[in-house]
Amino acid sequence: MSRVRRAGDRAGGGRECDEREALAASFAALGPEAPTILPGWDAEDLLEHLVLRESAPHLIVGPRLPGSLGRRAREARESRRDRPWTERVEDFRMGPGPLSFAGRMDRLSGQAELLIHHEDLRRGRCGWQPRRPDAERDRAAWRAVGLMAPLAMRIPADVTLVSPRGGRRLRSRGAEGSLRVHGEPLELLLWVTGRDEVARVRIHGDSGGRRALAAGRRGL
C-alpha cells in the first residue's frame, strides 16, 4: 500500500489527503531552513507546530512549565528535532490518529490549517505564484472561509467576501461602513486570517469601511 493511501486512511482521505501530501512534498523539497511568511519561523518551526498540534499538543506549552515537567517537555521536543528531516516529514504525511482532537477539528473546518500553512511555506520564497485553480481545493477553502471568517475578523464594518463560488456577508453590530473583498477562495482565506502581505484580493469600500478595516483586526 502506498504512503499516500496510508496517510489518507489514517487522516480521513479525500481532499485532506491531497493537501497533506502536497504540503509534505513541499517540506521535503524545500528543507528545514526554508523561510515562511510567519515572523521568526522557518520550515522546521512550521513542521514542528503541525505535528505537535496533531499528535502531542502537551509539548506545545510543556516546555514553558516550571521544574521537571518543563525540563522533560523540552527534552522531548529536542529529541524530536534530532531526528532526520525526512522522518519528521513522514510523520506529518501520515497524519493524525483517529483520536486526535486537532484532526477532527481540521476535518470540520475544511482543512483550513493545512491550506493556510501550506501557503505560509510556499509564499515565503521570492518569486512565488498562486497555485492553479483546483475545484476540490477551492471548495475546501471556501468552506473554511465561511467557518473561520466570523472567528478571525473583528472589523466594525459590514464585510462581503466575494469569490467565484459566491458571496458571504458578515454584518457588524454598530458598523461604521461597508467593504467588499474580492478574490479566489484560498486568497480570501489568507486575507481573513490577516495575511495581507501575500493575499491577492481586491478591496472596495466606503470611507467608513476603510477606517474600520484599519482599526480592526484579523487573525486567530
Number of C-alpha atoms within 10 A of each C-alpha: 5 7 12 15 14 16 24 21 16 15 23 18 15 12 17 24 23 16 17 24 21 16 23 22 14 17 27 17 10 15 15 17 12 17 23 22 19 15 7 8 16 19 24 19 16 19 22 17 15 19 18 17 17 19 19 14 16 11 19 15 11 17 19 13 13 9 9 10 12 16 14 15 19 19 13 14 17 11 10 14 14 9 10 9 17 13 12 20 22 17 16 22 25 21 25 24 17 12 10 17 14 18 22 17 13 18 17 13 18 23 23 25 16 17 22 19 19 20 22 22 23 24 19 17 14 8 7 11 9 13 9 6 11 9 10 13 19 18 16 21 25 26 18 25 27 18 15 19 22 15 14 18 20 17 25 23 25 20 23 19 24 19 19 11 12 9 14 17 15 17 15 16 10 9 15 18 20 24 23 18 19 19 18 19 26 26 24 27 26 25 24 24 20 17 20 14 10 17 21 17 19 11 13 15 18 14 13 15 22 18 17 21 22 10 11 13 16 18 15 11
